[in-house]
Amino acid sequence: MYRSKTCGALRASDIGSEVILSGWVHKLRDKGFVAWVDLRDRYGITQLVFDQERTSKELLEQARELGRETVIQAKGQVIERASKNPNIPTGEIEVLVTELTILNESLLPPFTIEDETDGGEDIRMKYRYLDIRRNPVKNKLIFRHKVTMEVRKYLSDQGFIDIETPYLIKSTPEGARDFLVPSRMNEGQFYALPQSPQTFKQLLMVGGMDKYFQIVKCFRDEDLRADRQPEFTQIDCEMAFVEQEDILNTFEGLTKHLLKEIKGVEVDEFPRMTYDDAMRLYGNDKPDIRFGMEFGELNEVAQHKDFNVFNAAELVVGIAVPGAASYTRKEIDGLIDWVKRPQVGAKGMVYVKCNEDGSYKSSVDKFYDQNDLAKWAETTGAKAGDLICVLSGNTNETRTQLSALRMELATRLGLRKADEFAPLWVVDFPLLELDEETGKYHAMHHPFTSPKPGQLELLDSKPGEVKANAYDLVLNGNEIGGGSIRIYDKETQATMFKHLGFTPEEAKAQFGFLMDAFQYGAPPHGGIAFGLDRLVAILGGQETIRDYIAFPKNNSGRDVMIDAPANIDQEQLKELHLKLDL
């Protein structure tokens, strides 16, 4: 055998036993008459000892020649460690080596395999297989496994069936660009990789499967960021004979289960908030409710003076920043510069300091008196010692800008605590969104989302006012899941396609298989999909998903380790009936 124990298993109770260990050379310390080797595997580190009194000269010399990350096998006796290390579980023992075998020598790694490494992100992604050996990455992958197993356990116990759906499907318009796969056997035709298994899980409901789930890869060809990858993993779920409340209750249960089993946290309250309230109070549809700083709309109390910046604005809105009246002018100027960055896009910021003596000091004192500013404080909920930050302009843009400022300030003030969890359901989304450039409506979620009961007739007269029977689950300011009650009859689906600009012929060409299925007794159904990568990261106390994925892509969508995407040779192109025009 290569090993009788792992490198994290031995304790004081094993002293006197003979063991075989295998792993990687983590560190070598050579004192001349004695050498110590830290041997590492997935489970931990065990110290090996070679000394001239108890070890042959040849074995001691062999140990001195070991390079970092060389794979070795060591046989020996577990002995008590003279200088104990309380920082590792195996710190009371060491192994006096009697036999050493080099299984595979290693080149000098391009960065140190340590928790605090000297390797930058680019080099670590190129040598990702080395990065995985480091505890921060290894432990994140193990953590992901634990979350995934708890998801499977909960859903299986609730009667859900794990069913696989195809990866080679038909390209359909679902929002993002598809990744396309040319078909060699069907000249000039292409498969698409699924953005989600949406239509398949609906077909499974038509098939009577009742409760479906799948932990599945999805693919979207879109611009990337810290919490987005071109291929990502969903916990995809669907249920038949349910209404919205059934789904919310079921997946509140899943979230509670994960928080309790993974984090030891019990959360009872899952507040409900409408989309309109989320936008009005927080400026986005995934608000972080671990802290306050709700928006206060100031139009009525700020647009009656000669300050044209506010008078010309569609919206004047502010937040009260707790304890920030002590900010210096330099710090406030820094905030103003921050909101004026291109990523935020505000033209400026008005501020009011709420002094401890009850007076106010503002950047617009020339236009507003103390009574005016007191009304601003009342509207935003500001107290003595707080700072009011005010933005103005177009409603949607200003809300987005103030939302970004709110999150930035909360981060600076330490209000976004990684060990605190605040779930929230956001409901009653608009069914359709207007594209201001084209003047056409598109589905806010996807074309199969049903309108709220009783609102279907509004599609003809007031399409922008129709609410969707849709819901998002938000955790700590991140959307971790979203879904809807689906359309399940052909006529309603045809009406939806019409309002999305599909001709009957286009709808049949794209989704005829689904429309046909609805004619054979489709049950009422709905579902939800969780972003597993993001969920795991948030449970792990972070918002960047990359380290929770074994082999991620970089921000350009490249796998720099295997150098993909890559060119293919002319013969392959010819087989696929493709010709490049670059």
C-alpha positions as CSV (number, residue, x, y, z in Angstrom):
1,M,0.0,0.0,0.0
2,Y,1.1,3.6,-0.5
3,R,-0.2,4.7,2.9
4,S,-1.6,3.3,6.0
5,K,-2.6,6.7,7.4
6,T,-3.2,10.2,6.0
7,C,-1.0,13.2,7.0
8,G,-3.7,14.6,9.1
9,A,-4.7,11.5,11.1
10,L,-2.0,10.8,13.6
11,R,-2.3,11.8,17.3
12,A,-0.6,11.1,20.6
13,S,-2.6,7.9,20.9
14,D,-0.7,6.6,17.9
15,I,2.7,6.9,19.5
16,G,4.7,3.6,19.1
17,S,2.8,2.5,16.0
18,E,4.4,1.8,12.6
19,V,2.9,3.8,9.7
20,I,3.3,4.4,6.0
21,L,2.6,8.0,4.8
22,S,2.6,9.5,1.3
23,G,2.3,13.0,0.2
24,W,4.1,16.1,-1.0
25,V,7.2,17.7,0.6
26,H,5.8,20.9,2.0
27,K,9.0,22.2,3.8
28,L,12.5,20.9,4.7
29,R,14.5,22.2,7.7
30,D,18.1,20.9,7.9
31,K,20.2,21.4,11.0
32,G,23.1,19.2,9.9
33,F,22.7,16.4,12.5
34,V,19.0,16.3,12.1
35,A,16.5,17.1,9.3
36,W,12.7,17.6,9.5
37,V,10.3,17.3,6.6
38,D,6.8,18.5,6.7
39,L,4.8,16.0,4.6
40,R,1.4,17.3,3.3
41,D,-1.6,15.7,1.8
42,R,-5.3,16.8,1.5
43,Y,-5.9,16.0,5.1
44,G,-3.0,17.9,6.8
45,I,0.7,17.9,7.6
46,T,2.8,15.4,9.5
47,Q,6.4,16.2,10.6
48,L,9.0,13.5,9.5
49,V,12.3,13.4,11.4
50,F,15.7,12.1,10.2
51,D,18.6,12.3,12.7
52,Q,22.1,10.9,12.7
53,E,21.6,9.0,15.9
54,R,18.6,7.0,14.9
55,T,18.7,7.2,11.1
56,S,21.2,5.8,8.6
57,K,23.6,8.3,7.0
58,E,22.3,7.4,3.6
59,L,18.7,8.1,4.6
60,L,19.6,11.4,6.2
61,E,21.4,12.5,3.0
62,Q,18.5,11.4,0.9
63,A,16.1,13.5,3.0
64,R,18.4,16.6,2.6
65,E,18.1,16.4,-1.1
66,L,14.3,16.5,-1.2
67,G,12.8,19.4,-3.1
68,R,9.6,21.2,-2.4
69,E,6.5,19.4,-3.8
70,T,8.3,16.2,-4.5
71,V,6.0,13.2,-3.9
72,I,7.4,10.7,-1.4
73,Q,6.5,7.7,0.7
74,A,7.8,7.4,4.2
75,K,7.7,4.4,6.5
76,G,8.5,4.8,10.2
77,Q,7.5,4.9,13.9
78,V,5.2,7.5,15.5
79,I,7.1,9.2,18.3
80,E,6.4,12.0,20.7
81,R,7.4,15.4,19.3
82,A,10.0,17.1,21.5
83,S,8.9,20.6,20.5
84,K,5.1,20.4,20.1
85,N,3.2,22.5,17.7
86,P,-0.3,23.5,19.0
87,N,-1.3,25.1,15.7
88,I,-1.8,21.8,13.8
89,P,-3.8,18.7,14.9
90,T,-0.7,16.4,14.4
91,G,1.5,18.8,16.5
92,E,2.1,16.3,19.4
93,I,3.8,13.7,17.3
94,E,6.3,13.1,14.5
95,V,7.4,10.1,12.5
96,L,10.9,8.8,12.8
97,V,11.5,7.6,9.3
98,T,13.1,4.2,8.6
99,E,12.5,4.0,4.9
100,L,12.0,6.8,2.2
101,T,10.9,6.3,-1.4
102,I,10.7,9.1,-3.9
103,L,7.6,8.5,-6.0
104,N,7.9,11.6,-8.2
105,E,10.3,14.5,-8.1
106,S,9.0,18.0,-8.6
107,L,10.3,21.0,-10.4
108,L,10.6,24.1,-8.3
109,P,7.0,25.5,-8.2
110,P,6.4,28.9,-9.8
111,F,5.0,30.1,-6.5
112,T,5.0,28.9,-2.9
113,I,2.4,26.4,-1.9
114,E,1.4,28.3,1.3
115,D,-1.7,29.9,2.7
116,E,-0.2,33.3,2.1
117,T,1.5,32.7,-1.3
118,D,3.8,35.0,-3.3
119,G,1.9,34.0,-6.5
120,G,-0.3,36.6,-8.3
121,E,-3.7,35.6,-9.6
122,D,-2.6,35.1,-13.3
123,I,0.2,32.7,-12.4
124,R,-1.9,30.8,-10.0
125,M,-4.7,30.4,-12.6
126,K,-2.1,29.1,-15.1
127,Y,-0.9,26.5,-12.6
128,R,-4.3,26.0,-11.0
129,Y,-3.5,22.3,-10.1
130,L,-0.8,23.7,-7.8
131,D,-3.1,26.4,-6.4
132,I,-5.6,23.7,-5.4
133,R,-2.9,22.3,-3.1
134,R,-3.1,25.5,-1.0
135,N,-5.5,25.4,2.0
136,P,-7.5,28.4,1.0
137,V,-8.5,26.9,-2.4
138,K,-8.6,23.3,-1.2
139,N,-10.9,24.1,1.7
140,K,-13.2,26.1,-0.5
141,L,-13.6,23.1,-2.9
142,I,-14.3,20.8,0.1
143,F,-16.8,23.4,1.4
144,R,-18.6,23.4,-1.9
145,H,-18.8,19.6,-1.7
146,K,-20.5,19.8,1.7
147,V,-23.0,22.4,0.5
148,T,-23.8,20.3,-2.6
149,M,-24.3,17.2,-0.5
150,E,-26.7,19.0,1.9
151,V,-28.7,20.3,-1.1
152,R,-29.0,16.8,-2.5
153,K,-30.0,15.4,0.9
154,Y,-32.7,18.1,1.6
155,L,-34.3,17.9,-1.9
156,S,-34.2,14.1,-1.9
157,D,-35.9,14.0,1.5
158,Q,-38.6,16.3,0.1
159,G,-39.4,13.9,-2.7
160,F,-37.5,15.6,-5.5
161,I,-36.0,13.4,-8.3
162,D,-32.6,14.1,-9.8
163,I,-33.0,14.0,-13.6
164,E,-30.3,14.9,-16.2
165,T,-31.2,17.0,-19.2
166,P,-29.3,17.4,-22.5
167,Y,-26.3,19.7,-23.0
168,L,-26.7,19.8,-26.8
169,I,-29.9,21.6,-27.5
170,K,-31.5,24.1,-29.8
171,S,-30.6,27.8,-29.7
172,T,-33.5,29.9,-28.3
173,P,-33.7,33.6,-27.4
174,E,-33.3,33.7,-23.6
175,G,-31.5,36.9,-22.9
176,A,-27.8,36.1,-23.1
177,R,-25.8,34.9,-26.1
178,D,-25.7,31.1,-26.7
179,F,-22.5,29.1,-27.0
180,L,-22.9,27.3,-30.3
181,V,-21.7,23.8,-31.3
182,P,-21.5,22.9,-35.0
183,S,-22.9,19.6,-36.0
184,R,-20.7,17.5,-38.3
185,M,-23.6,15.1,-39.3
186,N,-26.1,17.9,-40.0
187,E,-24.3,20.2,-42.4
188,G,-24.7,23.9,-41.6
189,Q,-26.7,23.4,-38.4
190,F,-25.7,24.0,-34.8
191,Y,-26.5,22.9,-31.3
192,A,-26.5,25.4,-28.5
193,L,-25.2,24.8,-25.0
194,P,-28.1,25.4,-22.5
195,Q,-28.4,28.8,-20.7
196,S,-30.6,26.8,-18.3
197,P,-32.7,23.6,-18.6
198,Q,-35.9,25.7,-18.5
199,T,-37.9,24.1,-21.2
200,F,-36.8,20.6,-20.3
201,K,-37.9,20.9,-16.7
202,Q,-41.2,22.2,-17.9
203,L,-41.5,19.2,-20.2
204,L,-40.7,16.9,-17.2
205,M,-43.7,18.4,-15.4
206,V,-45.8,17.6,-18.5
207,G,-44.3,14.1,-18.2
208,G,-45.7,13.8,-14.7
209,M,-42.4,13.8,-12.8
210,D,-43.9,16.2,-10.2
211,K,-40.7,17.2,-8.4
212,Y,-37.5,17.6,-10.3
213,F,-34.0,18.8,-9.4
214,Q,-30.7,18.8,-11.0
215,I,-27.3,20.3,-10.1
216,V,-26.4,21.3,-13.6
217,K,-23.9,23.2,-15.7
218,C,-25.3,26.2,-17.7
219,F,-23.6,28.3,-20.3
220,R,-23.9,32.0,-21.2
221,D,-21.7,33.9,-23.6
222,E,-21.7,37.2,-21.7
223,D,-19.2,39.7,-20.2
224,L,-17.6,38.4,-17.1
225,R,-17.0,39.8,-13.6
226,A,-16.1,38.5,-10.1
227,D,-19.3,36.6,-9.6
228,R,-19.9,35.5,-13.2
229,Q,-18.4,32.7,-15.3
230,P,-19.2,31.6,-18.9
231,E,-20.1,28.2,-17.4
232,F,-21.7,28.1,-14.0
233,T,-23.7,25.6,-11.9
234,Q,-27.4,25.9,-11.0
235,I,-29.5,24.0,-8.5
236,D,-32.4,23.7,-10.9
237,C,-35.8,22.8,-9.5
238,E,-39.4,22.5,-10.7
239,M,-42.6,21.4,-9.0
240,A,-46.1,20.6,-10.4
241,F,-49.5,21.4,-8.9
242,V,-48.1,24.3,-6.9
243,E,-48.7,28.0,-6.4
244,Q,-46.1,30.6,-5.5
245,E,-46.5,30.1,-1.8
246,D,-45.7,26.4,-2.0
247,I,-42.4,27.1,-3.8
248,L,-41.4,29.9,-1.4
249,N,-42.0,27.7,1.6
250,T,-40.1,24.7,0.1
251,F,-37.0,26.7,-0.7
252,E,-37.1,28.7,2.5
253,G,-36.7,25.3,4.0
254,L,-33.7,24.5,1.8
255,T,-32.0,27.8,2.7
256,K,-32.7,27.3,6.5
257,H,-31.3,23.7,6.2
258,L,-28.1,25.0,4.6
259,L,-27.6,27.8,7.0
260,K,-28.1,25.5,10.0
261,E,-26.1,22.5,8.7
262,I,-23.3,24.4,7.1
263,K,-23.0,27.5,9.2
264,G,-24.8,26.6,12.5
265,V,-27.1,29.6,12.0
266,E,-30.8,29.5,12.6
267,V,-32.9,32.0,10.6
268,D,-36.6,32.1,11.1
269,E,-37.7,35.2,9.2
270,F,-37.7,35.5,5.4
271,P,-39.3,38.9,4.8
272,R,-41.2,39.5,1.6
273,M,-40.7,42.8,-0.3
274,T,-42.2,43.9,-3.6
275,Y,-39.9,44.8,-6.5
276,D,-41.3,48.3,-6.5
277,D,-40.5,48.7,-2.8
278,A,-37.0,47.3,-3.2
279,M,-36.2,49.8,-6.0
280,R,-37.8,52.7,-4.0
281,L,-36.0,52.0,-0.7
282,Y,-32.7,50.5,-1.9
283,G,-32.3,51.3,-5.5
284,N,-31.9,47.7,-6.7
285,D,-33.9,44.4,-6.7
286,K,-31.5,42.5,-4.5
287,P,-31.1,44.7,-1.4
288,D,-28.8,43.9,1.5
289,I,-31.0,44.3,4.6
290,R,-28.3,43.5,7.1
291,F,-28.2,47.3,7.7
292,G,-30.4,50.3,7.3
293,M,-29.6,53.4,5.2
294,E,-33.0,53.1,3.4
295,F,-33.6,55.8,0.7
296,G,-35.5,58.9,1.5
297,E,-37.1,60.6,-1.5
298,L,-36.6,64.4,-1.0
299,N,-38.5,65.9,-4.0
300,E,-41.2,67.5,-1.8
301,V,-38.8,69.0,0.6
302,A,-35.9,70.0,-1.7
303,Q,-37.5,71.3,-4.9
304,H,-39.0,74.5,-3.7
305,K,-35.9,76.7,-3.5
306,D,-33.6,78.2,-6.2
307,F,-31.3,75.2,-6.5
308,N,-31.7,74.3,-10.1
309,V,-29.8,71.0,-9.9
310,F,-32.6,69.6,-7.7
311,N,-35.4,71.5,-9.4
312,A,-34.6,70.0,-12.8
313,A,-34.2,66.5,-11.4
314,E,-36.7,63.7,-11.8
315,L,-35.7,62.3,-8.5
316,V,-33.9,63.8,-5.4
317,V,-33.0,61.0,-3.0
318,G,-30.7,60.6,0.0
319,I,-29.5,58.2,2.7
320,A,-28.4,58.7,6.3
321,V,-25.0,57.3,6.9
322,P,-24.7,56.4,10.7
323,G,-22.0,58.2,12.6
324,A,-20.5,59.8,9.5
325,A,-21.0,63.5,10.5
326,S,-17.4,63.2,11.8
327,Y,-16.1,62.8,8.2
328,T,-13.5,65.4,7.3
329,R,-13.9,67.5,4.2
330,K,-11.2,65.4,2.6
331,E,-13.2,62.2,3.3
332,I,-16.4,63.7,1.9
333,D,-14.6,65.0,-1.2
334,G,-13.4,61.4,-1.6
335,L,-17.0,60.2,-1.6
336,I,-17.9,62.8,-4.2
337,D,-15.0,61.6,-6.4
338,W,-16.2,58.0,-5.8
339,V,-19.7,58.6,-7.1
340,K,-18.3,60.6,-10.1
341,R,-16.3,57.6,-11.3
342,P,-17.4,56.2,-14.7
343,Q,-18.5,53.0,-13.0
344,V,-21.1,54.9,-10.9
345,G,-21.7,57.9,-13.2
346,A,-23.1,60.6,-10.8
347,K,-22.4,64.2,-11.6
348,G,-21.9,65.1,-8.0
349,M,-23.2,64.7,-4.4
350,V,-24.8,67.0,-1.9
351,Y,-24.1,66.4,1.8
352,V,-25.6,67.4,5.1
353,K,-23.8,66.9,8.4
354,C,-26.2,66.4,11.3
355,N,-24.3,67.9,14.2
356,E,-24.5,66.6,17.7
357,D,-26.0,70.0,18.9
358,G,-29.0,69.5,16.5
359,S,-27.8,72.0,13.9
360,Y,-27.0,71.1,10.3
361,K,-24.1,72.0,8.0
362,S,-24.6,71.4,4.3
363,S,-22.8,71.9,1.0
364,V,-25.9,73.8,-0.1
365,D,-26.4,76.1,2.9
366,K,-26.7,79.0,0.4
367,F,-30.1,77.6,-0.8
368,Y,-31.5,75.8,2.3
369,D,-32.1,76.9,5.8
370,Q,-32.0,74.9,9.0
371,N,-35.7,74.1,8.8
372,D,-35.3,72.7,5.3
373,L,-32.4,70.5,6.3
374,A,-34.3,69.3,9.3
375,K,-37.0,68.0,6.9
376,W,-34.3,66.2,4.9
377,A,-33.1,64.5,8.1
378,E,-36.7,63.5,9.0
379,T,-37.2,62.0,5.5
380,T,-34.0,60.0,5.5
381,G,-34.2,59.0,9.2
382,A,-30.9,60.8,10.0
383,K,-30.0,61.4,13.6
384,A,-27.4,63.6,15.3
385,G,-24.0,62.5,14.3
386,D,-25.2,61.1,10.9
387,L,-24.2,62.3,7.4
388,I,-26.9,62.7,4.7
389,C,-25.7,61.9,1.2
390,V,-28.0,63.2,-1.6
391,L,-28.0,62.4,-5.3
392,S,-30.4,63.6,-8.0
393,G,-31.2,63.1,-11.7
394,N,-33.1,60.6,-13.8
395,T,-35.0,58.2,-11.4
396,N,-33.6,54.8,-12.5
397,E,-30.0,56.1,-12.9
398,T,-30.0,58.0,-9.6
399,R,-31.4,55.0,-7.7
400,T,-28.6,52.8,-9.2
401,Q,-26.0,55.3,-8.3
402,L,-27.2,55.8,-4.7
403,S,-27.5,52.0,-4.3
404,A,-23.8,51.7,-5.2
405,L,-22.8,54.4,-2.8
406,R,-24.9,52.7,0.0
407,M,-23.1,49.4,-0.5
408,E,-19.7,51.1,-0.6
409,L,-20.4,53.0,2.6
410,A,-21.7,49.9,4.3
411,T,-18.5,48.1,3.4
412,R,-16.3,50.9,4.7
413,L,-18.3,51.1,7.9
414,G,-18.1,47.3,8.5
415,L,-21.8,46.8,8.3
416,R,-21.7,43.9,5.8
417,K,-20.7,41.2,8.2
418,A,-19.8,37.9,6.6
419,D,-21.1,35.8,9.5
420,E,-24.5,37.5,9.5
421,F,-27.2,36.2,7.2
422,A,-30.3,38.1,6.1
423,P,-32.5,36.4,3.5
424,L,-35.2,38.2,1.6
425,W,-37.9,37.3,-1.0
426,V,-38.4,39.9,-3.6
427,V,-41.7,39.4,-5.4
428,D,-44.1,41.0,-7.9
429,F,-41.5,41.8,-10.6
430,P,-42.7,43.5,-13.8
431,L,-43.5,40.9,-16.4
432,L,-42.0,42.9,-19.2
433,E,-39.2,45.4,-19.5
434,L,-39.1,48.2,-22.0
435,D,-36.0,48.5,-24.1
436,E,-35.7,52.3,-24.4
437,E,-33.4,52.0,-27.5
438,T,-35.8,49.8,-29.6
439,G,-39.1,50.7,-27.9
440,K,-39.9,47.0,-27.6
441,Y,-40.7,45.0,-24.5
442,H,-38.8,41.9,-23.5
443,A,-39.3,39.4,-20.7
444,M,-37.7,40.5,-17.4
445,H,-37.2,36.8,-16.4
446,H,-38.0,34.6,-19.4
447,P,-40.8,34.1,-21.9
448,F,-42.4,31.3,-19.9
449,T,-43.2,33.3,-16.7
450,S,-46.9,33.7,-16.1
451,P,-48.5,37.1,-15.2
452,K,-50.0,37.5,-11.7
453,P,-53.6,36.1,-11.6
454,G,-56.1,38.5,-13.2
455,Q,-53.5,40.6,-15.0
456,L,-53.3,38.9,-18.4
457,E,-55.8,41.3,-20.0
458,L,-53.6,44.2,-19.1
459,L,-51.0,43.0,-21.7
460,D,-52.9,44.7,-24.5
461,S,-53.6,48.0,-22.8
462,K,-50.8,48.5,-20.2
463,P,-48.1,46.0,-20.8
464,G,-45.6,47.8,-18.6
465,E,-47.8,47.6,-15.5
466,V,-48.3,43.8,-15.6
467,K,-46.7,42.0,-12.7
468,A,-45.0,38.6,-13.0
469,N,-45.8,35.6,-10.9
470,A,-42.1,35.7,-10.2
471,Y,-39.8,35.8,-7.1
472,D,-36.1,36.1,-6.3
473,L,-34.4,34.9,-3.2
474,V,-31.8,37.4,-2.0
475,L,-29.1,36.7,0.6
476,N,-26.9,39.5,1.9
477,G,-27.4,41.7,-1.1
478,N,-26.9,38.9,-3.7
479,E,-29.6,37.1,-5.7
480,I,-29.0,33.4,-4.9
481,G,-32.1,32.1,-6.6
482,G,-34.9,33.1,-8.9
483,G,-38.0,31.6,-10.4
484,S,-41.6,31.9,-11.3
485,I,-44.9,30.2,-11.8
486,R,-44.9,29.1,-15.4
487,I,-47.4,29.5,-18.2
488,Y,-48.8,26.1,-18.9
489,D,-51.4,26.5,-21.6
490,K,-50.8,27.1,-25.3
491,E,-53.1,30.1,-25.7
492,T,-51.5,32.2,-22.9
493,Q,-48.0,31.3,-24.1
494,A,-49.0,32.4,-27.6
495,T,-50.2,35.7,-26.2
496,M,-46.9,36.2,-24.3
497,F,-44.9,35.5,-27.4
498,K,-47.0,38.0,-29.4
499,H,-46.2,40.7,-26.9
500,L,-42.5,39.9,-27.0
501,G,-42.6,40.5,-30.8
502,F,-42.7,36.9,-32.1
503,T,-44.8,36.2,-35.1
504,P,-46.8,32.9,-34.8
505,E,-44.4,31.3,-37.3
506,E,-41.3,32.4,-35.2
507,A,-42.9,31.2,-32.0
508,K,-43.6,27.8,-33.6
509,A,-40.1,27.5,-35.1
510,Q,-38.4,28.3,-31.7
511,F,-40.8,26.8,-29.2
512,G,-43.2,24.6,-31.1
513,F,-42.2,21.5,-29.1
514,L,-43.2,23.2,-25.9
515,M,-46.5,24.6,-27.3
516,D,-47.4,21.2,-28.6
517,A,-46.6,19.6,-25.2
518,F,-49.0,22.0,-23.5
519,Q,-51.9,20.5,-25.5
520,Y,-51.5,17.1,-23.8
521,G,-52.5,17.9,-20.3
522,A,-49.8,20.1,-18.8
523,P,-50.2,20.6,-15.1
524,P,-49.9,24.0,-13.3
525,H,-46.2,24.2,-12.4
526,G,-43.4,26.5,-11.3
527,G,-39.9,26.4,-10.1
528,I,-36.7,28.1,-9.1
529,A,-33.0,28.0,-9.9
530,F,-30.2,28.7,-7.4
531,G,-26.8,29.8,-8.5
532,L,-24.7,27.2,-6.7
533,D,-21.4,29.0,-7.2
534,R,-22.7,32.2,-5.7
535,L,-24.6,30.5,-2.9
536,V,-21.5,28.6,-1.8
537,A,-19.3,31.7,-1.9
538,I,-21.8,33.7,0.3
539,L,-22.1,30.8,2.8
540,G,-18.3,30.8,2.8
541,G,-18.3,34.5,3.7
542,Q,-17.2,35.9,0.3
543,E,-18.8,37.2,-2.9
544,T,-16.2,36.2,-5.5
545,I,-17.0,32.8,-6.9
546,R,-13.8,32.0,-8.7
547,D,-12.0,30.2,-5.8
548,Y,-15.0,27.9,-5.3
549,I,-14.7,26.6,-8.8
550,A,-12.0,24.0,-9.4
551,F,-10.9,25.3,-12.9
552,P,-12.4,28.8,-13.5
553,K,-12.0,31.1,-16.5
554,N,-10.4,34.5,-16.2
555,N,-12.2,37.8,-16.9
556,S,-11.7,37.3,-20.7
557,G,-13.4,33.9,-20.6
558,R,-10.1,32.1,-21.1
559,D,-8.8,29.0,-19.3
560,V,-5.1,30.1,-19.2
561,M,-4.1,26.7,-17.8
562,I,-5.2,24.7,-20.9
563,D,-5.1,27.7,-23.2
564,A,-8.7,27.6,-24.2
565,P,-10.5,28.7,-26.4
566,A,-8.0,27.8,-29.1
567,N,-7.7,27.6,-32.8
568,I,-8.6,24.4,-34.6
569,D,-6.9,23.1,-37.7
570,Q,-8.2,23.4,-41.2
571,E,-9.2,19.7,-41.5
572,Q,-11.5,20.0,-38.5
573,L,-13.1,23.1,-40.0
574,K,-13.6,21.3,-43.2
575,E,-15.3,18.4,-41.4
576,L,-17.7,20.8,-39.8
577,H,-18.4,22.7,-43.0
578,L,-17.1,25.9,-41.5
579,K,-15.1,28.7,-43.0
580,L,-13.6,31.5,-41.0
581,D,-14.0,35.1,-42.0
582,L,-12.0,37.1,-39.6
